[in-house]
Amino acid sequence: MGRSATALLAFAAPALTAQRPSLAMLDHLQPGQWEVRDRDLAGGRSRLCIENGRRLIQIRHMRESCRSFAVQDTADAVTVHYTCPGNGYGQTSVRFESAQLVQLETQGIAQGLPFNMRAEVRRVGACAS
């Protein structure tokens, strides 16, 4: 590859990655009340209010300030690894089915204990005020 082609690629690469925001699939999820149905616990259900789908990445570290990086970032699935200094880490995969339904798998360490959860996460309405 010649110098001019290499230089062109160097300038074009940032423009190509800037076209789609990172983890854009999560931005397609509707804000509101979501029900988390743990597939491994019979009757294991909880609800949470989210303002955007990115909140699902740290479902076991929701109130933590964590550093994260995308392992997979496609139009219908994301996988994110994150670390929360002093309170563990996790890796979460979210598979898009619709703006109101996703499949979630997450595992890691929270408060010194391991966790592993597979869940269906479905929007059930607006958040209670």
Accessible surface in RSA format (square Angstrom, percent):
REM  Atomic radii and reference values for relative SASA: ProtOr
REM  Chains: A
REM  Algorithm: Lee & Richards
REM  Probe-radius: 1.40
REM  Slices: 20
REM RES _ NUM      All-atoms   Total-Side   Main-Chain    Non-polar    All polar
REM                ABS   REL    ABS   REL    ABS   REL    ABS   REL    ABS   REL
RES MET A   1   173.43  89.8  84.95  56.2  88.48 210.7  93.44  79.4  79.99 106.0
RES GLY A   2    46.23  57.0   0.00   N/A  46.23  57.0  35.68  97.9  10.56  23.6
RES ARG A   3   219.03  92.0 205.80 104.9  13.23  31.5  82.17 112.3 136.86  82.9
RES SER A   4    95.94  81.1  80.36 107.2  15.59  35.9  56.43 120.2  39.51  55.4
RES ALA A   5    40.82  37.5  35.67  55.1   5.14  11.7  40.36  56.8   0.45   1.2
RES THR A   6    73.39  52.2  72.62  73.6   0.77   1.8  63.24  84.9  10.15  15.3
RES ALA A   7    47.53  43.7  41.09  63.4   6.44  14.7  47.21  66.5   0.32   0.8
RES LEU A   8   123.71  68.9 119.74  85.7   3.97  10.0 123.16  86.5   0.55   1.5
RES LEU A   9    95.98  53.5  94.52  67.6   1.45   3.6  94.74  66.5   1.24   3.3
RES ALA A  10    66.22  60.9  44.31  68.4  21.91  49.8  55.08  77.6  11.14  29.5
RES PHE A  11   163.33  81.7 149.60  92.7  13.72  35.7 150.92  91.5  12.41  35.5
RES ALA A  12    33.77  31.0  27.90  43.1   5.87  13.4  33.62  47.3   0.15   0.4
RES ALA A  13    49.86  45.8  47.03  72.6   2.82   6.4  49.57  69.8   0.28   0.8
RES PRO A  14    80.38  58.6  72.53  66.1   7.85  28.5  77.82  64.3   2.56  15.9
RES ALA A  15    60.39  55.5  48.91  75.5  11.47  26.1  56.48  79.5   3.90  10.3
RES LEU A  16   115.12  64.1 102.91  73.6  12.21  30.7 103.15  72.4  11.97  32.2
RES THR A  17   106.21  75.5  86.27  87.5  19.94  47.5  79.49 106.8  26.72  40.4
RES ALA A  18    83.04  76.4  47.52  73.3  35.53  80.8  59.19  83.4  23.85  63.2
RES GLN A  19   138.45  77.4 102.28  74.8  36.17  86.1  41.89  89.2  96.56  73.2
RES ARG A  20   111.39  46.8 101.35  51.7  10.04  23.9  56.53  77.3  54.86  33.2
RES PRO A  21    85.19  62.1  73.59  67.1  11.59  42.1  84.97  70.2   0.21   1.3
RES SER A  22    68.93  58.2  56.67  75.6  12.25  28.2  46.48  99.0  22.45  31.4
RES LEU A  23    16.82   9.4  16.82  12.0   0.00   0.0  16.82  11.8   0.00   0.0
RES ALA A  24    12.95  11.9  12.77  19.7   0.18   0.4  12.77  18.0   0.18   0.5
RES MET A  25     1.96   1.0   0.55   0.4   1.41   3.4   1.15   1.0   0.81   1.1
RES LEU A  26     0.00   0.0   0.00   0.0   0.00   0.0   0.00   0.0   0.00   0.0
RES ASP A  27    74.51  52.2  46.83  46.6  27.68  65.5  28.48  67.0  46.03  45.9
RES HIS A  28   116.70  63.8 103.21  71.7  13.49  34.5  65.19  67.2  51.51  59.9
RES LEU A  29     6.21   3.5   0.05   0.0   6.16  15.5   0.07   0.0   6.14  16.5
RES GLN A  30    70.21  39.3  68.06  49.7   2.15   5.1  21.72  46.2  48.49  36.8
RES PRO A  31    76.92  56.1  73.80  67.3   3.12  11.4  74.02  61.1   2.91  18.1
RES GLY A  32     6.08   7.5   0.00   N/A   6.08   7.5   5.40  14.8   0.68   1.5
RES GLN A  33    33.59  18.8  33.59  24.5   0.00   0.0   8.87  18.9  24.73  18.8
RES TRP A  34     0.00   0.0   0.00   0.0   0.00   0.0   0.00   0.0   0.00   0.0
RES GLU A  35    12.69   7.3  12.67   9.6   0.02   0.1   0.04   0.1  12.65  10.3
RES VAL A  36     6.07   4.0   5.06   4.6   1.01   2.4   5.06   4.4   1.01   2.7
RES ARG A  37    78.13  32.8  78.11  39.8   0.02   0.1  20.19  27.6  57.94  35.1
RES ASP A  38    24.95  17.5  17.51  17.4   7.44  17.6   5.85  13.8  19.09  19.0
RES ARG A  39   107.30  45.1  71.43  36.4  35.87  85.4  51.39  70.2  55.91  33.9
RES ASP A  40    83.87  58.7  51.71  51.5  32.16  76.0  33.10  77.9  50.77  50.6
RES LEU A  41   111.09  61.9 107.34  76.8   3.75   9.4 108.67  76.3   2.42   6.5
RES ALA A  42   116.03 106.7  69.86 107.8  46.17 105.0  81.83 115.2  34.21  90.6
RES GLY A  43    71.94  88.7   0.00   N/A  71.94  88.7  35.12  96.4  36.81  82.4
RES GLY A  44    19.78  24.4   0.00   N/A  19.78  24.4  17.18  47.1   2.60   5.8
RES ARG A  45   146.08  61.3 113.85  58.0  32.24  76.8  31.72  43.4 114.36  69.3
RES SER A  46    62.94  53.2  53.98  72.0   8.96  20.6  47.56 101.3  15.39  21.6
RES ARG A  47   141.33  59.3 110.87  56.5  30.45  72.5  34.24  46.8 107.09  64.9
RES LEU A  48    28.53  15.9  21.88  15.7   6.65  16.7  28.53  20.0   0.00   0.0
RES CYS A  49    69.21  52.4  47.05  52.5  22.16  52.1  24.61  62.3  44.60  48.1
RES ILE A  50     1.42   0.8   0.08   0.1   1.34   3.2   0.26   0.2   1.16   3.2
RES GLU A  51   111.38  63.9  94.77  71.7  16.60  39.5  57.52 111.3  53.86  44.0
RES ASN A  52    53.14  36.6  52.32  50.6   0.82   2.0  19.68  47.4  33.46  32.3
RES GLY A  53     0.19   0.2   0.00   N/A   0.19   0.2   0.00   0.0   0.19   0.4
RES ARG A  54    83.83  35.2  76.09  38.8   7.74  18.4  39.57  54.1  44.26  26.8
RES ARG A  55    86.93  36.5  81.39  41.5   5.54  13.2  18.07  24.7  68.86  41.7
RES LEU A  56     0.00   0.0   0.00   0.0   0.00   0.0   0.00   0.0   0.00   0.0
RES ILE A  57    13.76   7.8  13.74  10.2   0.02   0.1  13.74   9.9   0.02   0.1
RES GLN A  58    32.59  18.2  32.57  23.8   0.01   0.0   9.73  20.7  22.86  17.3
RES ILE A  59    21.24  12.1   8.43   6.3  12.82  30.9   8.43   6.1  12.82  34.8
RES ARG A  60   112.21  47.1  91.44  46.6  20.77  49.5  19.63  26.8  92.59  56.1
RES HIS A  61     3.50   1.9   0.17   0.1   3.33   8.5   3.50   3.6   0.00   0.0
RES MET A  62    39.19  20.3  27.28  18.1  11.92  28.4  14.09  12.0  25.11  33.3
RES ARG A  63   226.35  95.0 187.98  95.8  38.37  91.4  78.83 107.7 147.52  89.4
RES GLU A  64    65.85  37.8  50.92  38.5  14.94  35.6   5.31  10.3  60.55  49.4
RES SER A  65   106.51  90.0  82.52 110.1  23.99  55.3  52.07 110.9  54.44  76.3
RES CYS A  66    28.10  21.3   0.00   0.0  28.10  66.0   1.36   3.5  26.74  28.8
RES ARG A  67   161.28  67.7 154.60  78.8   6.68  15.9  81.07 110.8  80.21  48.6
RES SER A  68    65.55  55.4  32.58  43.5  32.97  75.9   2.87   6.1  62.68  87.8
RES PHE A  69   125.81  62.9 118.54  73.4   7.27  18.9 125.81  76.3   0.00   0.0
RES ALA A  70    45.95  42.2  17.24  26.6  28.70  65.3  17.24  24.3  28.70  76.0
RES VAL A  71    84.68  55.7  51.28  46.4  33.40  80.5  56.14  48.8  28.54  77.4
RES GLN A  72    77.68  43.4  71.05  51.9   6.63  15.8  27.38  58.3  50.30  38.1
RES ASP A  73    39.17  27.4  21.84  21.7  17.33  41.0  13.48  31.7  25.69  25.6
RES THR A  74    54.99  39.1  51.02  51.7   3.97   9.5  54.21  72.8   0.78   1.2
RES ALA A  75    86.67  79.7  66.14 102.1  20.53  46.7  71.16 100.2  15.51  41.1
RES ASP A  76    83.60  58.6  83.60  83.2   0.00   0.0  23.16  54.5  60.44  60.3
RES ALA A  77    17.54  16.1  17.54  27.1   0.00   0.0  17.54  24.7   0.00   0.0
RES VAL A  78     0.95   0.6   0.63   0.6   0.32   0.8   0.63   0.5   0.32   0.9
RES THR A  79    11.44   8.1  11.44  11.6   0.00   0.0   6.16   8.3   5.28   8.0
RES VAL A  80     0.86   0.6   0.86   0.8   0.00   0.0   0.86   0.7   0.00   0.0
RES HIS A  81    45.48  24.9  45.48  31.6   0.00   0.0  29.03  29.9  16.44  19.1
RES TYR A  82     0.79   0.4   0.06   0.0   0.73   1.9   0.73   0.6   0.06   0.1
RES THR A  83    47.97  34.1  47.91  48.6   0.06   0.1  44.10  59.2   3.87   5.9
RES CYS A  84     2.68   2.0   0.76   0.8   1.92   4.5   1.04   2.6   1.64   1.8
RES PRO A  85    89.69  65.4  56.78  51.8  32.91 119.6  69.48  57.4  20.21 125.6
RES GLY A  86    92.75 114.4   0.00   N/A  92.75 114.4  46.14 126.6  46.61 104.4
RES ASN A  87    29.82  20.6  25.68  24.8   4.14  10.0  14.64  35.2  15.18  14.7
RES GLY A  88    23.58  29.1   0.00   N/A  23.58  29.1  10.80  29.6  12.78  28.6
RES TYR A  89    99.44  46.4  99.44  56.6   0.00   0.0  64.60  48.5  34.83  42.9
RES GLY A  90     0.21   0.3   0.00   N/A   0.21   0.3   0.21   0.6   0.00   0.0
RES GLN A  91    67.61  37.8  64.39  47.1   3.23   7.7  10.70  22.8  56.92  43.2
RES THR A  92     0.99   0.7   0.13   0.1   0.86   2.0   0.20   0.3   0.78   1.2
RES SER A  93    41.41  35.0  39.93  53.3   1.48   3.4  23.39  49.8  18.02  25.2
RES VAL A  94     1.06   0.7   0.31   0.3   0.75   1.8   0.97   0.8   0.09   0.3
RES ARG A  95   122.97  51.6 122.30  62.3   0.66   1.6  51.48  70.4  71.49  43.3
RES PHE A  96    58.09  29.1  47.08  29.2  11.00  28.6  47.08  28.5  11.00  31.5
RES GLU A  97    80.15  46.0  46.29  35.0  33.85  80.6  22.02  42.6  58.13  47.5
RES SER A  98    39.52  33.4  36.50  48.7   3.02   7.0  34.22  72.9   5.29   7.4
RES ALA A  99    26.25  24.1  22.82  35.2   3.43   7.8  22.82  32.1   3.43   9.1
RES GLN A 100    70.86  39.6  70.86  51.8   0.00   0.0  28.43  60.5  42.43  32.2
RES LEU A 101    25.40  14.1  25.40  18.2   0.00   0.0  25.40  17.8   0.00   0.0
RES VAL A 102     0.00   0.0   0.00   0.0   0.00   0.0   0.00   0.0   0.00   0.0
RES GLN A 103    20.47  11.4  18.27  13.4   2.20   5.2   8.74  18.6  11.72   8.9
RES LEU A 104     0.30   0.2   0.00   0.0   0.30   0.8   0.30   0.2   0.00   0.0
RES GLU A 105    92.92  53.3  91.06  68.9   1.85   4.4  18.08  35.0  74.84  61.1
RES THR A 106     2.56   1.8   0.06   0.1   2.50   5.9   1.50   2.0   1.06   1.6
RES GLN A 107    99.95  55.9  98.90  72.3   1.05   2.5  21.06  44.8  78.89  59.8
RES GLY A 108    11.27  13.9   0.00   N/A  11.27  13.9   7.51  20.6   3.75   8.4
RES ILE A 109    47.95  27.3  47.95  35.7   0.00   0.0  47.95  34.5   0.00   0.0
RES ALA A 110    13.61  12.5   9.66  14.9   3.95   9.0   9.66  13.6   3.95  10.5
RES GLN A 111   149.15  83.4 122.89  89.8  26.26  62.5  37.36  79.5 111.78  84.8
RES GLY A 112    63.20  77.9   0.00   N/A  63.20  77.9  33.81  92.8  29.39  65.8
RES LEU A 113   123.94  69.0 122.99  88.0   0.95   2.4 122.99  86.4   0.95   2.6
RES PRO A 114   104.32  76.0  85.19  77.7  19.13  69.5  85.28  70.4  19.04 118.3
RES PHE A 115    15.00   7.5   3.04   1.9  11.96  31.1  11.35   6.9   3.65  10.4
RES ASN A 116   110.20  76.0  85.09  82.2  25.11  60.5  24.31  58.5  85.89  83.0
RES MET A 117    18.76   9.7  18.68  12.4   0.08   0.2   5.63   4.8  13.12  17.4
RES ARG A 118    95.20  40.0  95.20  48.5   0.00   0.0  28.29  38.7  66.91  40.6
RES ALA A 119     0.00   0.0   0.00   0.0   0.00   0.0   0.00   0.0   0.00   0.0
RES GLU A 120    36.69  21.1  36.59  27.7   0.11   0.3   6.35  12.3  30.34  24.8
RES VAL A 121     0.00   0.0   0.00   0.0   0.00   0.0   0.00   0.0   0.00   0.0
RES ARG A 122    84.33  35.4  84.33  43.0   0.00   0.0  23.12  31.6  61.20  37.1
RES ARG A 123    65.01  27.3  52.02  26.5  12.98  30.9   0.55   0.8  64.46  39.1
RES VAL A 124    59.93  39.4  20.38  18.4  39.56  95.3  29.04  25.2  30.89  83.8
RES GLY A 125    23.38  28.8   0.00   N/A  23.38  28.8  22.50  61.8   0.88   2.0
RES ALA A 126    83.10  76.4  59.89  92.4  23.21  52.8  60.92  85.8  22.18  58.8
RES CYS A 127    45.58  34.5  25.71  28.7  19.87  46.7  20.06  50.8  25.52  27.5
RES ALA A 128    98.37  90.4  64.11  98.9  34.26  77.9  74.39 104.8  23.98  63.5
RES SER A 129   160.86 135.9  83.90 112.0  76.96 177.3  79.59 169.5  81.27 113.9
END  Absolute sums over single chains surface
CHAIN  1 A     8009.4       6288.8       1720.6       4458.6       3550.8
END  Absolute sums over all chains
TOTAL          8009.4       6288.8       1720.6       4458.6       3550.8
